[in-house]
Amino acid sequence: MSLLKSLVSSLIKSKLDDRKKELQARLIAEIGSTESAWVKARNQAYINLLDGANKSVVNRIEKELDKL
């Protein structure tokens, strides 16, 4: 049972890490393509949050960016 639990946990973490990388790439691309200091600061703050983010934080950042 513990092996299965460990495997599932690893799979979930891997998918979350992939989402974080995709989101970080999106934020970095926007930083590079804008002249707005506000957008650059906001995106850098989101990037800083992503390092320790759990699923709900990643969901929230994605939701906020999709509104723009």
PDB file of N, CA, C and O in Angstrom:
ATOM      1  N   MET A   1       0.825  -1.198   0.000  1.00  0.00           N
ATOM      2  CA  MET A   1       0.000   0.000   0.000  1.00  0.00           C
ATOM      3  C   MET A   1       0.864   1.254   0.000  1.00  0.00           C
ATOM      4  O   MET A   1       0.559   2.216  -0.706  1.00  0.00           O
ATOM      5  N   SER A   2       1.935   1.255   0.781  1.00  0.00           N
ATOM      6  CA  SER A   2       2.764   2.448   0.863  1.00  0.00           C
ATOM      7  C   SER A   2       3.512   2.695  -0.447  1.00  0.00           C
ATOM      8  O   SER A   2       3.783   3.846  -0.792  1.00  0.00           O
ATOM      9  N   LEU A   3       3.847   1.634  -1.180  1.00  0.00           N
ATOM     10  CA  LEU A   3       4.498   1.789  -2.474  1.00  0.00           C
ATOM     11  C   LEU A   3       3.552   2.468  -3.458  1.00  0.00           C
ATOM     12  O   LEU A   3       3.964   3.360  -4.200  1.00  0.00           O
ATOM     13  N   LEU A   4       2.307   2.058  -3.468  1.00  0.00           N
ATOM     14  CA  LEU A   4       1.302   2.663  -4.340  1.00  0.00           C
ATOM     15  C   LEU A   4       1.097   4.133  -3.989  1.00  0.00           C
ATOM     16  O   LEU A   4       1.023   4.988  -4.871  1.00  0.00           O
ATOM     17  N   LYS A   5       1.008   4.412  -2.712  1.00  0.00           N
ATOM     18  CA  LYS A   5       0.828   5.791  -2.251  1.00  0.00           C
ATOM     19  C   LYS A   5       2.017   6.653  -2.666  1.00  0.00           C
ATOM     20  O   LYS A   5       1.841   7.796  -3.088  1.00  0.00           O
ATOM     21  N   SER A   6       3.203   6.116  -2.548  1.00  0.00           N
ATOM     22  CA  SER A   6       4.412   6.837  -2.938  1.00  0.00           C
ATOM     23  C   SER A   6       4.437   7.096  -4.440  1.00  0.00           C
ATOM     24  O   SER A   6       4.819   8.180  -4.880  1.00  0.00           O
ATOM     25  N   LEU A   7       4.032   6.110  -5.218  1.00  0.00           N
ATOM     26  CA  LEU A   7       3.999   6.247  -6.668  1.00  0.00           C
ATOM     27  C   LEU A   7       3.001   7.313  -7.104  1.00  0.00           C
ATOM     28  O   LEU A   7       3.310   8.143  -7.959  1.00  0.00           O
ATOM     29  N   VAL A   8       1.821   7.294  -6.528  1.00  0.00           N
ATOM     30  CA  VAL A   8       0.788   8.284  -6.853  1.00  0.00           C
ATOM     31  C   VAL A   8       1.255   9.683  -6.459  1.00  0.00           C
ATOM     32  O   VAL A   8       1.074  10.640  -7.212  1.00  0.00           O
ATOM     33  N   SER A   9       1.847   9.794  -5.295  1.00  0.00           N
ATOM     34  CA  SER A   9       2.355  11.084  -4.827  1.00  0.00           C
ATOM     35  C   SER A   9       3.422  11.622  -5.772  1.00  0.00           C
ATOM     36  O   SER A   9       3.440  12.813  -6.080  1.00  0.00           O
ATOM     37  N   SER A  10       4.299  10.759  -6.223  1.00  0.00           N
ATOM     38  CA  SER A  10       5.358  11.153  -7.149  1.00  0.00           C
ATOM     39  C   SER A  10       4.780  11.613  -8.485  1.00  0.00           C
ATOM     40  O   SER A  10       5.249  12.595  -9.060  1.00  0.00           O
ATOM     41  N   LEU A  11       3.776  10.915  -8.973  1.00  0.00           N
ATOM     42  CA  LEU A  11       3.132  11.276 -10.235  1.00  0.00           C
ATOM     43  C   LEU A  11       2.448  12.636 -10.140  1.00  0.00           C
ATOM     44  O   LEU A  11       2.570  13.458 -11.048  1.00  0.00           O
ATOM     45  N   ILE A  12       1.740  12.870  -9.059  1.00  0.00           N
ATOM     46  CA  ILE A  12       1.055  14.151  -8.853  1.00  0.00           C
ATOM     47  C   ILE A  12       2.067  15.284  -8.769  1.00  0.00           C
ATOM     48  O   ILE A  12       1.867  16.340  -9.371  1.00  0.00           O
ATOM     49  N   LYS A  13       3.152  15.076  -8.029  1.00  0.00           N
ATOM     50  CA  LYS A  13       4.189  16.098  -7.894  1.00  0.00           C
ATOM     51  C   LYS A  13       4.816  16.402  -9.248  1.00  0.00           C
ATOM     52  O   LYS A  13       5.086  17.560  -9.564  1.00  0.00           O
ATOM     53  N   SER A  14       5.046  15.373 -10.040  1.00  0.00           N
ATOM     54  CA  SER A  14       5.634  15.549 -11.360  1.00  0.00           C
ATOM     55  C   SER A  14       4.733  16.394 -12.259  1.00  0.00           C
ATOM     56  O   SER A  14       5.218  17.285 -12.956  1.00  0.00           O
ATOM     57  N   LYS A  15       3.439  16.124 -12.251  1.00  0.00           N
ATOM     58  CA  LYS A  15       2.501  16.903 -13.070  1.00  0.00           C
ATOM     59  C   LYS A  15       2.444  18.355 -12.604  1.00  0.00           C
ATOM     60  O   LYS A  15       2.372  19.270 -13.424  1.00  0.00           O
ATOM     61  N   LEU A  16       2.475  18.564 -11.294  1.00  0.00           N
ATOM     62  CA  LEU A  16       2.459  19.920 -10.758  1.00  0.00           C
ATOM     63  C   LEU A  16       3.732  20.658 -11.154  1.00  0.00           C
ATOM     64  O   LEU A  16       3.680  21.832 -11.522  1.00  0.00           O
ATOM     65  N   ASP A  17       4.870  19.981 -11.082  1.00  0.00           N
ATOM     66  CA  ASP A  17       6.133  20.595 -11.488  1.00  0.00           C
ATOM     67  C   ASP A  17       6.112  20.973 -12.965  1.00  0.00           C
ATOM     68  O   ASP A  17       6.638  22.019 -13.343  1.00  0.00           O
ATOM     69  N   ASP A  18       5.512  20.134 -13.798  1.00  0.00           N
ATOM     70  CA  ASP A  18       5.387  20.448 -15.225  1.00  0.00           C
ATOM     71  C   ASP A  18       4.532  21.696 -15.432  1.00  0.00           C
ATOM     72  O   ASP A  18       4.872  22.552 -16.249  1.00  0.00           O
ATOM     73  N   ARG A  19       3.435  21.802 -14.706  1.00  0.00           N
ATOM     74  CA  ARG A  19       2.569  22.988 -14.808  1.00  0.00           C
ATOM     75  C   ARG A  19       3.317  24.236 -14.361  1.00  0.00           C
ATOM     76  O   ARG A  19       3.181  25.297 -14.969  1.00  0.00           O
ATOM     77  N   LYS A  20       4.106  24.108 -13.300  1.00  0.00           N
ATOM     78  CA  LYS A  20       4.886  25.246 -12.811  1.00  0.00           C
ATOM     79  C   LYS A  20       5.878  25.710 -13.874  1.00  0.00           C
ATOM     80  O   LYS A  20       6.026  26.911 -14.100  1.00  0.00           O
ATOM     81  N   LYS A  21       6.557  24.770 -14.528  1.00  0.00           N
ATOM     82  CA  LYS A  21       7.531  25.119 -15.566  1.00  0.00           C
ATOM     83  C   LYS A  21       6.859  25.816 -16.745  1.00  0.00           C
ATOM     84  O   LYS A  21       7.379  26.803 -17.266  1.00  0.00           O
ATOM     85  N   GLU A  22       5.706  25.305 -17.163  1.00  0.00           N
ATOM     86  CA  GLU A  22       4.972  25.925 -18.269  1.00  0.00           C
ATOM     87  C   GLU A  22       4.523  27.339 -17.911  1.00  0.00           C
ATOM     88  O   GLU A  22       4.624  28.257 -18.725  1.00  0.00           O
ATOM     89  N   LEU A  23       4.036  27.500 -16.709  1.00  0.00           N
ATOM     90  CA  LEU A  23       3.575  28.806 -16.255  1.00  0.00           C
ATOM     91  C   LEU A  23       4.749  29.776 -16.139  1.00  0.00           C
ATOM     92  O   LEU A  23       4.634  30.942 -16.515  1.00  0.00           O
ATOM     93  N   GLN A  24       5.865  29.298 -15.625  1.00  0.00           N
ATOM     94  CA  GLN A  24       7.048  30.144 -15.503  1.00  0.00           C
ATOM     95  C   GLN A  24       7.529  30.594 -16.884  1.00  0.00           C
ATOM     96  O   GLN A  24       7.893  31.757 -17.059  1.00  0.00           O
ATOM     97  N   ALA A  25       7.537  29.699 -17.855  1.00  0.00           N
ATOM     98  CA  ALA A  25       7.945  30.058 -19.216  1.00  0.00           C
ATOM     99  C   ALA A  25       7.015  31.122 -19.791  1.00  0.00           C
ATOM    100  O   ALA A  25       7.471  32.059 -20.446  1.00  0.00           O
ATOM    101  N   ARG A  26       5.735  30.982 -19.553  1.00  0.00           N
ATOM    102  CA  ARG A  26       4.745  31.967 -20.025  1.00  0.00           C
ATOM    103  C   ARG A  26       5.000  33.335 -19.396  1.00  0.00           C
ATOM    104  O   ARG A  26       4.947  34.358 -20.079  1.00  0.00           O
ATOM    105  N   LEU A  27       5.276  33.348 -18.100  1.00  0.00           N
ATOM    106  CA  LEU A  27       5.526  34.607 -17.394  1.00  0.00           C
ATOM    107  C   LEU A  27       6.816  35.266 -17.875  1.00  0.00           C
ATOM    108  O   LEU A  27       6.858  36.481 -18.073  1.00  0.00           O
ATOM    109  N   ILE A  28       7.856  34.478 -18.061  1.00  0.00           N
ATOM    110  CA  ILE A  28       9.137  35.011 -18.535  1.00  0.00           C
ATOM    111  C   ILE A  28       8.992  35.581 -19.941  1.00  0.00           C
ATOM    112  O   ILE A  28       9.552  36.634 -20.243  1.00  0.00           O
ATOM    113  N   ALA A  29       8.248  34.896 -20.797  1.00  0.00           N
ATOM    114  CA  ALA A  29       8.022  35.392 -22.159  1.00  0.00           C
ATOM    115  C   ALA A  29       7.311  36.735 -22.137  1.00  0.00           C
ATOM    116  O   ALA A  29       7.645  37.631 -22.912  1.00  0.00           O
ATOM    117  N   GLU A  30       6.336  36.876 -21.254  1.00  0.00           N
ATOM    118  CA  GLU A  30       5.610  38.142 -21.170  1.00  0.00           C
ATOM    119  C   GLU A  30       6.507  39.249 -20.626  1.00  0.00           C
ATOM    120  O   GLU A  30       6.408  40.395 -21.065  1.00  0.00           O
ATOM    121  N   ILE A  31       7.376  38.922 -19.682  1.00  0.00           N
ATOM    122  CA  ILE A  31       8.325  39.913 -19.163  1.00  0.00           C
ATOM    123  C   ILE A  31       9.208  40.427 -20.296  1.00  0.00           C
ATOM    124  O   ILE A  31       9.492  41.623 -20.379  1.00  0.00           O
ATOM    125  N   GLY A  32       9.639  39.519 -21.165  1.00  0.00           N
ATOM    126  CA  GLY A  32      10.510  39.897 -22.272  1.00  0.00           C
ATOM    127  C   GLY A  32       9.827  40.672 -23.379  1.00  0.00           C
ATOM    128  O   GLY A  32      10.494  41.344 -24.166  1.00  0.00           O
ATOM    129  N   SER A  33       8.516  40.591 -23.453  1.00  0.00           N
ATOM    130  CA  SER A  33       7.815  41.224 -24.570  1.00  0.00           C
ATOM    131  C   SER A  33       7.046  42.486 -24.190  1.00  0.00           C
ATOM    132  O   SER A  33       6.365  43.066 -25.035  1.00  0.00           O
ATOM    133  N   THR A  34       7.141  42.917 -22.942  1.00  0.00           N
ATOM    134  CA  THR A  34       6.384  44.094 -22.521  1.00  0.00           C
ATOM    135  C   THR A  34       7.309  45.217 -22.077  1.00  0.00           C
ATOM    136  O   THR A  34       8.440  44.985 -21.649  1.00  0.00           O
ATOM    137  N   GLU A  35       6.808  46.421 -22.188  1.00  0.00           N
ATOM    138  CA  GLU A  35       7.519  47.589 -21.673  1.00  0.00           C
ATOM    139  C   GLU A  35       6.956  48.015 -20.320  1.00  0.00           C
ATOM    140  O   GLU A  35       7.522  48.885 -19.658  1.00  0.00           O
ATOM    141  N   SER A  36       5.859  47.416 -19.913  1.00  0.00           N
ATOM    142  CA  SER A  36       5.169  47.804 -18.688  1.00  0.00           C
ATOM    143  C   SER A  36       5.925  47.337 -17.445  1.00  0.00           C
ATOM    144  O   SER A  36       6.149  46.142 -17.251  1.00  0.00           O
ATOM    145  N   ALA A  37       6.310  48.293 -16.615  1.00  0.00           N
ATOM    146  CA  ALA A  37       6.987  47.958 -15.359  1.00  0.00           C
ATOM    147  C   ALA A  37       6.051  47.179 -14.446  1.00  0.00           C
ATOM    148  O   ALA A  37       6.492  46.297 -13.709  1.00  0.00           O
ATOM    149  N   TRP A  38       4.764  47.499 -14.490  1.00  0.00           N
ATOM    150  CA  TRP A  38       3.786  46.804 -13.651  1.00  0.00           C
ATOM    151  C   TRP A  38       3.697  45.326 -14.032  1.00  0.00           C
ATOM    152  O   TRP A  38       3.704  44.462 -13.155  1.00  0.00           O
ATOM    153  N   VAL A  39       3.613  45.030 -15.316  1.00  0.00           N
ATOM    154  CA  VAL A  39       3.514  43.640 -15.771  1.00  0.00           C
ATOM    155  C   VAL A  39       4.782  42.877 -15.407  1.00  0.00           C
ATOM    156  O   VAL A  39       4.719  41.726 -14.976  1.00  0.00           O
ATOM    157  N   LYS A  40       5.926  43.520 -15.583  1.00  0.00           N
ATOM    158  CA  LYS A  40       7.191  42.870 -15.228  1.00  0.00           C
ATOM    159  C   LYS A  40       7.253  42.556 -13.739  1.00  0.00           C
ATOM    160  O   LYS A  40       7.662  41.462 -13.351  1.00  0.00           O
ATOM    161  N   ALA A  41       6.851  43.501 -12.909  1.00  0.00           N
ATOM    162  CA  ALA A  41       6.874  43.293 -11.453  1.00  0.00           C
ATOM    163  C   ALA A  41       5.875  42.218 -11.040  1.00  0.00           C
ATOM    164  O   ALA A  41       6.188  41.355 -10.220  1.00  0.00           O
ATOM    165  N   ARG A  42       4.677  42.274 -11.609  1.00  0.00           N
ATOM    166  CA  ARG A  42       3.654  41.274 -11.276  1.00  0.00           C
ATOM    167  C   ARG A  42       4.114  39.874 -11.658  1.00  0.00           C
ATOM    168  O   ARG A  42       3.997  38.934 -10.871  1.00  0.00           O
ATOM    169  N   ASN A  43       4.639  39.745 -12.872  1.00  0.00           N
ATOM    170  CA  ASN A  43       5.065  38.428 -13.329  1.00  0.00           C
ATOM    171  C   ASN A  43       6.243  37.904 -12.519  1.00  0.00           C
ATOM    172  O   ASN A  43       6.322  36.707 -12.243  1.00  0.00           O
ATOM    173  N   GLN A  44       7.159  38.791 -12.136  1.00  0.00           N
ATOM    174  CA  GLN A  44       8.283  38.350 -11.308  1.00  0.00           C
ATOM    175  C   GLN A  44       7.791  37.884  -9.943  1.00  0.00           C
ATOM    176  O   GLN A  44       8.314  36.916  -9.392  1.00  0.00           O
ATOM    177  N   ALA A  45       6.798  38.560  -9.403  1.00  0.00           N
ATOM    178  CA  ALA A  45       6.217  38.133  -8.120  1.00  0.00           C
ATOM    179  C   ALA A  45       5.578  36.753  -8.264  1.00  0.00           C
ATOM    180  O   ALA A  45       5.731  35.905  -7.385  1.00  0.00           O
ATOM    181  N   TYR A  46       4.865  36.526  -9.363  1.00  0.00           N
ATOM    182  CA  TYR A  46       4.271  35.208  -9.607  1.00  0.00           C
ATOM    183  C   TYR A  46       5.359  34.136  -9.731  1.00  0.00           C
ATOM    184  O   TYR A  46       5.213  33.037  -9.194  1.00  0.00           O
ATOM    185  N   ILE A  47       6.443  34.454 -10.434  1.00  0.00           N
ATOM    186  CA  ILE A  47       7.544  33.498 -10.580  1.00  0.00           C
ATOM    187  C   ILE A  47       8.125  33.149  -9.214  1.00  0.00           C
ATOM    188  O   ILE A  47       8.412  31.985  -8.935  1.00  0.00           O
ATOM    189  N   ASN A  48       8.296  34.150  -8.373  1.00  0.00           N
ATOM    190  CA  ASN A  48       8.827  33.905  -7.029  1.00  0.00           C
ATOM    191  C   ASN A  48       7.890  33.023  -6.213  1.00  0.00           C
ATOM    192  O   ASN A  48       8.352  32.183  -5.441  1.00  0.00           O
ATOM    193  N   LEU A  49       6.593  33.201  -6.372  1.00  0.00           N
ATOM    194  CA  LEU A  49       5.611  32.376  -5.657  1.00  0.00           C
ATOM    195  C   LEU A  49       5.602  30.929  -6.141  1.00  0.00           C
ATOM    196  O   LEU A  49       5.321  30.016  -5.365  1.00  0.00           O
ATOM    197  N   LEU A  50       5.903  30.721  -7.396  1.00  0.00           N
ATOM    198  CA  LEU A  50       5.825  29.381  -7.972  1.00  0.00           C
ATOM    199  C   LEU A  50       6.788  28.390  -7.330  1.00  0.00           C
ATOM    200  O   LEU A  50       6.491  27.197  -7.271  1.00  0.00           O
ATOM    201  N   ASP A  51       7.924  28.859  -6.851  1.00  0.00           N
ATOM    202  CA  ASP A  51       8.916  27.946  -6.278  1.00  0.00           C
ATOM    203  C   ASP A  51       8.323  27.067  -5.185  1.00  0.00           C
ATOM    204  O   ASP A  51       8.570  25.861  -5.161  1.00  0.00           O
ATOM    205  N   GLY A  52       7.555  27.647  -4.293  1.00  0.00           N
ATOM    206  CA  GLY A  52       6.989  26.879  -3.192  1.00  0.00           C
ATOM    207  C   GLY A  52       5.499  26.646  -3.311  1.00  0.00           C
ATOM    208  O   GLY A  52       4.840  26.274  -2.339  1.00  0.00           O
ATOM    209  N   ALA A  53       4.967  26.865  -4.506  1.00  0.00           N
ATOM    210  CA  ALA A  53       3.513  26.818  -4.686  1.00  0.00           C
ATOM    211  C   ALA A  53       2.963  25.399  -4.669  1.00  0.00           C
ATOM    212  O   ALA A  53       3.585  24.457  -5.161  1.00  0.00           O
ATOM    213  N   ASN A  54       1.778  25.284  -4.087  1.00  0.00           N
ATOM    214  CA  ASN A  54       1.046  24.022  -4.159  1.00  0.00           C
ATOM    215  C   ASN A  54       0.032  24.129  -5.299  1.00  0.00           C
ATOM    216  O   ASN A  54      -0.003  25.133  -6.012  1.00  0.00           O
ATOM    217  N   LYS A  55      -0.775  23.114  -5.464  1.00  0.00           N
ATOM    218  CA  LYS A  55      -1.720  23.070  -6.586  1.00  0.00           C
ATOM    219  C   LYS A  55      -2.687  24.248  -6.581  1.00  0.00           C
ATOM    220  O   LYS A  55      -2.980  24.806  -7.639  1.00  0.00           O
ATOM    221  N   SER A  56      -3.186  24.633  -5.415  1.00  0.00           N
ATOM    222  CA  SER A  56      -4.171  25.716  -5.375  1.00  0.00           C
ATOM    223  C   SER A  56      -3.553  27.058  -5.763  1.00  0.00           C
ATOM    224  O   SER A  56      -4.215  27.882  -6.393  1.00  0.00           O
ATOM    225  N   VAL A  57      -2.302  27.283  -5.399  1.00  0.00           N
ATOM    226  CA  VAL A  57      -1.628  28.532  -5.779  1.00  0.00           C
ATOM    227  C   VAL A  57      -1.404  28.554  -7.288  1.00  0.00           C
ATOM    228  O   VAL A  57      -1.634  29.579  -7.931  1.00  0.00           O
ATOM    229  N   VAL A  58      -0.963  27.446  -7.853  1.00  0.00           N
ATOM    230  CA  VAL A  58      -0.759  27.368  -9.300  1.00  0.00           C
ATOM    231  C   VAL A  58      -2.085  27.593 -10.026  1.00  0.00           C
ATOM    232  O   VAL A  58      -2.131  28.320 -11.019  1.00  0.00           O
ATOM    233  N   ASN A  59      -3.150  26.981  -9.543  1.00  0.00           N
ATOM    234  CA  ASN A  59      -4.476  27.187 -10.149  1.00  0.00           C
ATOM    235  C   ASN A  59      -4.867  28.654 -10.128  1.00  0.00           C
ATOM    236  O   ASN A  59      -5.378  29.180 -11.117  1.00  0.00           O
ATOM    237  N   ARG A  60      -4.629  29.311  -9.014  1.00  0.00           N
ATOM    238  CA  ARG A  60      -5.008  30.720  -8.855  1.00  0.00           C
ATOM    239  C   ARG A  60      -4.205  31.616  -9.799  1.00  0.00           C
ATOM    240  O   ARG A  60      -4.770  32.514 -10.424  1.00  0.00           O
ATOM    241  N   ILE A  61      -2.905  31.385  -9.906  1.00  0.00           N
ATOM    242  CA  ILE A  61      -2.076  32.192 -10.805  1.00  0.00           C
ATOM    243  C   ILE A  61      -2.541  31.991 -12.247  1.00  0.00           C
ATOM    244  O   ILE A  61      -2.683  32.961 -12.991  1.00  0.00           O
ATOM    245  N   GLU A  62      -2.776  30.749 -12.643  1.00  0.00           N
ATOM    246  CA  GLU A  62      -3.261  30.481 -14.003  1.00  0.00           C
ATOM    247  C   GLU A  62      -4.595  31.176 -14.254  1.00  0.00           C
ATOM    248  O   GLU A  62      -4.805  31.751 -15.323  1.00  0.00           O
ATOM    249  N   LYS A  63      -5.480  31.126 -13.292  1.00  0.00           N
ATOM    250  CA  LYS A  63      -6.797  31.758 -13.427  1.00  0.00           C
ATOM    251  C   LYS A  63      -6.654  33.269 -13.603  1.00  0.00           C
ATOM    252  O   LYS A  63      -7.313  33.859 -14.459  1.00  0.00           O
ATOM    253  N   GLU A  64      -5.804  33.892 -12.806  1.00  0.00           N
ATOM    254  CA  GLU A  64      -5.611  35.341 -12.900  1.00  0.00           C
ATOM    255  C   GLU A  64      -5.010  35.731 -14.247  1.00  0.00           C
ATOM    256  O   GLU A  64      -5.421  36.728 -14.841  1.00  0.00           O
ATOM    257  N   LEU A  65      -4.051  34.963 -14.730  1.00  0.00           N
ATOM    258  CA  LEU A  65      -3.438  35.278 -16.019  1.00  0.00           C
ATOM    259  C   LEU A  65      -4.412  35.064 -17.175  1.00  0.00           C
ATOM    260  O   LEU A  65      -4.373  35.799 -18.161  1.00  0.00           O
ATOM    261  N   ASP A  66      -5.272  34.077 -17.062  1.00  0.00           N
ATOM    262  CA  ASP A  66      -6.250  33.827 -18.124  1.00  0.00           C
ATOM    263  C   ASP A  66      -7.285  34.945 -18.229  1.00  0.00           C
ATOM    264  O   ASP A  66      -7.889  35.133 -19.285  1.00  0.00           O
ATOM    265  N   LYS A  67      -7.492  35.687 -17.144  1.00  0.00           N
ATOM    266  CA  LYS A  67      -8.427  36.818 -17.164  1.00  0.00           C
ATOM    267  C   LYS A  67      -7.892  37.972 -17.998  1.00  0.00           C
ATOM    268  O   LYS A  67      -8.668  38.764 -18.534  1.00  0.00           O
ATOM    269  N   LEU A  68      -6.576  38.073 -18.111  1.00  0.00           N
ATOM    270  CA  LEU A  68      -5.960  39.228 -18.774  1.00  0.00           C
ATOM    271  C   LEU A  68      -6.132  39.220 -20.254  1.00  0.00           C
ATOM    272  O   LEU A  68      -5.662  40.132 -20.935  1.00  0.00           O
TER     273      LEU A  68
END
